[in-house]
């Protein structure tokens, strides 16, 4: 695949300089950069879904955990 993209000159020069400093050609630089960015976005999406699920059951789970902990402490089954 050979996509054509527009970059402002300053940005293109910056990317070229960074790629050269790290012994990469332009294609390798954009492949790595795109992969890292896509991975970060996918990770953020997963985190948001997990956070939504935790929020959905959070109050009930927190209350149940607190009650269980209190019962352990009250019965002496767990000492501080």
Buried (B, 14 or more C-beta within 10 A) or exposed (E): EEEEEEEEEEEEEEBBEEBEEEEBEEEEBBEEBEEEEEEEEEEEEEEEEEEEEEEEEEEEEEEEEEEEEEEEEEEEEEEE
